[in-house]
Amino acid sequence: MKTVNIHDAKTHLSRLVAAAAAGESFIIARAGKPLVKVEAVQPAPATSRLDILKGQIAVPEDFDSIAADRIADDFDG
């Protein structure tokens, strides 16, 4: 793994970040002492917003007809 001093990291940050994103992790050091490790972030698995409550709620079978009479009265007058 490559070690880069802080000054070089600031000078070449864009290039180093691109390399890290491509899987080439590196260490930033000050006075030869490692400070931080830079590596690509692994993307979270894609989930559908519709699946977020899957299995946690139950929709009643008669959901479409709940209060249908009252709703019809509101529209019909």
PyMOL commands that set and color helices and strands:
alter all, ss='L'
color gray80, all
select helices_A, chain A and resi 6-11+13-21+49-51+63-65+68-76
alter helices_A, ss='H'
color red, helices_A
select strands_A, chain A and resi 2-5+26-30+33-38
alter strands_A, ss='S'
color yellow, strands_A
deselect
rebuild
show_as cartoon
